[in-house]
């Protein structure tokens, strides 16, 4: 009789654990590697497979700057409890070859205490060799040297800091401004 109760108890525990595994997002959501999570996010949005132009590793977060045909994107994956998961949407942005620089900007919540601000894009003008992001008075400046893929990414951490920078510039090899846009920040 004792063995019967023990066997029934074991079956109840086993069924409970199976239901828990099926219904728990921590065990069923995500991928075991960051690249697999990135690839899964591309399939979700009918985009890709893309070529990864740049990989940026932060603490528990990886940014993949990518190109797929005439599109560019920035995929962000973060380490979850057990698996790697996407952080935000991986949306491809179409490159306008007539525009000197195509860019996107946004904010992604990484966890409850940390957000990631980002500006990324493509330089279509072949004379542009460097992209610069700065505030109005020029006291804070980020620079990105372009290579053959013509993609760039700027990122910084912090809350409500998307509007920290005001100007995006494209410079030629002599340092002359070939492109400049001012963000309309609130």
C-alpha positions as CSV (number, residue, x, y, z in Angstrom):
1,X,0.0,0.0,0.0
2,X,2.9,2.3,0.9
3,X,4.5,1.7,-2.6
4,X,1.2,2.5,-4.3
5,X,1.0,6.0,-2.6
6,X,4.7,6.6,-3.4
7,X,4.2,5.7,-7.1
8,X,1.0,7.9,-7.3
9,X,2.9,10.8,-5.6
10,X,5.8,10.4,-8.1
11,X,3.3,10.5,-11.0
12,X,1.6,13.6,-9.7
13,X,5.0,15.3,-9.3
14,X,6.1,14.2,-12.8
15,X,2.8,15.5,-14.4
16,X,3.2,18.8,-12.5
17,X,6.8,19.3,-13.7
18,X,5.8,18.5,-17.3
19,X,3.0,21.1,-17.2
20,X,5.3,23.6,-15.5
21,X,7.9,23.1,-18.3
22,X,5.3,23.6,-21.0
23,X,3.8,26.7,-19.5
24,X,6.9,28.4,-18.2
25,X,8.4,30.9,-20.6
26,X,11.8,30.6,-18.9
27,X,12.0,27.0,-20.0
28,X,10.3,27.2,-23.4
29,X,11.3,30.7,-24.7
30,X,14.6,31.6,-26.1
31,X,17.7,29.8,-27.4
32,X,20.8,28.3,-25.8
33,X,23.2,30.5,-27.8
34,X,23.0,34.2,-28.5
35,X,23.4,33.7,-32.3
36,X,20.5,31.2,-32.3
37,X,18.3,33.8,-30.5
38,X,19.3,36.3,-33.2
39,X,18.5,34.0,-36.0
40,X,15.2,33.0,-34.5
41,X,14.2,36.7,-34.2
42,X,14.9,37.2,-37.9
43,X,12.7,34.3,-38.9
44,X,9.9,35.7,-36.8
45,X,9.9,39.0,-38.8
46,X,10.4,37.5,-42.2
47,X,13.8,39.1,-42.5
48,X,17.0,37.4,-43.3
49,X,19.1,35.5,-42.9
50,X,21.3,38.5,-42.6
51,X,25.1,38.9,-42.6
52,X,26.4,40.1,-39.3
53,X,28.6,43.2,-39.9
54,X,29.5,43.9,-36.2
55,X,29.0,42.2,-32.9
56,X,29.1,44.2,-29.7
57,X,29.2,42.4,-26.4
58,X,28.0,44.1,-23.3
59,X,27.3,42.7,-19.9
60,X,24.7,39.9,-20.6
61,X,23.6,41.6,-23.8
62,X,24.9,41.3,-27.4
63,X,24.1,43.6,-30.3
64,X,24.3,42.3,-33.9
65,X,24.5,45.0,-36.6
66,X,23.3,43.3,-39.7
67,X,22.7,43.6,-43.5
68,X,20.2,41.7,-45.6
69,X,20.1,42.6,-49.3
70,X,19.2,46.3,-49.3
71,X,18.2,46.4,-45.6
72,X,20.0,46.9,-42.3
73,X,19.0,46.1,-38.8
74,X,20.2,45.9,-35.2
75,X,19.3,42.8,-33.3
76,X,19.7,42.8,-29.5
77,X,19.7,39.6,-27.5
78,X,20.1,39.3,-23.7
79,X,20.8,36.5,-21.4
80,X,17.6,35.3,-19.6
81,X,17.4,33.1,-16.6
82,X,18.3,30.0,-18.6
83,X,18.4,31.0,-22.3
84,X,19.2,33.9,-24.6
85,X,16.2,36.0,-25.6
86,X,15.6,38.9,-28.0
87,X,15.3,42.3,-26.4
88,X,12.9,44.4,-28.5
89,X,12.0,44.0,-32.1
90,X,14.5,43.1,-34.9
91,X,13.1,45.2,-37.7
92,X,14.9,45.7,-41.0
93,X,15.1,49.2,-42.4
94,X,15.3,49.7,-46.1
95,X,18.3,51.5,-47.4
96,X,17.6,54.5,-49.6
97,X,20.6,54.7,-52.0
98,X,19.8,58.4,-52.8
99,X,20.2,59.4,-49.1
100,X,23.8,59.9,-47.9
101,X,23.0,58.3,-44.6
102,X,20.0,56.2,-43.5
103,X,19.5,55.8,-39.8
104,X,17.2,54.6,-37.1
105,X,17.2,55.4,-33.4
106,X,15.4,54.0,-30.4
107,X,15.4,52.8,-26.9
108,X,15.4,49.2,-25.7
109,X,14.7,48.0,-22.1
110,X,17.3,45.5,-21.2
111,X,16.0,44.8,-17.7
112,X,14.0,46.8,-15.0
113,X,17.1,48.9,-14.1
114,X,18.8,49.3,-17.5
115,X,17.9,50.7,-20.9
116,X,20.0,50.9,-24.1
117,X,19.8,53.9,-26.4
118,X,20.9,53.3,-30.0
119,X,21.4,55.0,-33.3
120,X,22.4,52.8,-36.2
121,X,22.3,52.9,-40.0
122,X,24.0,52.8,-43.3
123,X,26.1,55.4,-45.2
124,X,25.2,55.3,-48.9
125,X,27.5,58.1,-50.0
126,X,30.9,56.4,-50.8
127,X,32.8,59.6,-49.8
128,X,31.6,59.3,-46.2
129,X,34.3,57.4,-44.2
130,X,33.3,58.4,-40.7
131,X,30.0,59.0,-38.9
132,X,29.9,61.3,-35.9
133,X,27.2,61.7,-33.2
134,X,27.5,64.8,-31.0
135,X,25.5,67.2,-28.8
136,X,24.8,70.8,-29.8
137,X,27.9,72.4,-28.2
138,X,30.2,69.6,-29.3
139,X,31.3,68.7,-25.8
140,X,30.2,65.1,-26.1
141,X,31.1,63.2,-29.3
142,X,31.0,59.6,-30.5
143,X,32.7,58.5,-33.8
144,X,32.4,55.4,-35.9
145,X,34.9,54.6,-38.7
146,X,33.1,52.9,-41.6
147,X,34.4,49.8,-43.3
148,X,33.3,48.0,-46.5
149,X,29.8,47.1,-45.1
150,X,29.0,50.9,-44.7
151,X,27.1,50.2,-41.5
152,X,27.4,52.1,-38.2
153,X,26.0,51.8,-34.7
154,X,26.2,54.1,-31.6
155,X,24.9,53.0,-28.3
156,X,24.9,54.2,-24.7
157,X,23.2,53.1,-21.5
158,X,20.8,55.1,-19.4
159,X,17.3,56.1,-18.8
160,X,15.6,58.7,-20.9
161,X,18.8,59.6,-22.7
162,X,17.8,59.0,-26.3
163,X,17.9,62.8,-26.7
164,X,21.4,63.1,-25.3
165,X,22.8,63.7,-28.8
166,X,21.5,66.3,-31.3
167,X,23.6,66.0,-34.5
168,X,24.5,63.1,-36.8
169,X,27.3,63.9,-39.3
170,X,29.0,62.1,-42.1
171,X,32.6,63.1,-42.8
172,X,34.8,62.5,-45.8
173,X,38.5,61.5,-45.5
174,X,39.6,65.1,-45.1
175,X,37.1,65.7,-42.2
176,X,34.7,67.8,-44.3
177,X,31.0,67.4,-43.5
178,X,29.2,65.6,-46.3
179,X,26.0,65.0,-44.4
180,X,24.5,66.6,-41.3
181,X,21.1,66.3,-39.6
182,X,19.8,67.7,-36.4
183,X,17.4,65.6,-34.4
184,X,14.2,67.4,-33.3
185,X,14.5,66.5,-29.6
186,X,11.8,67.5,-27.2
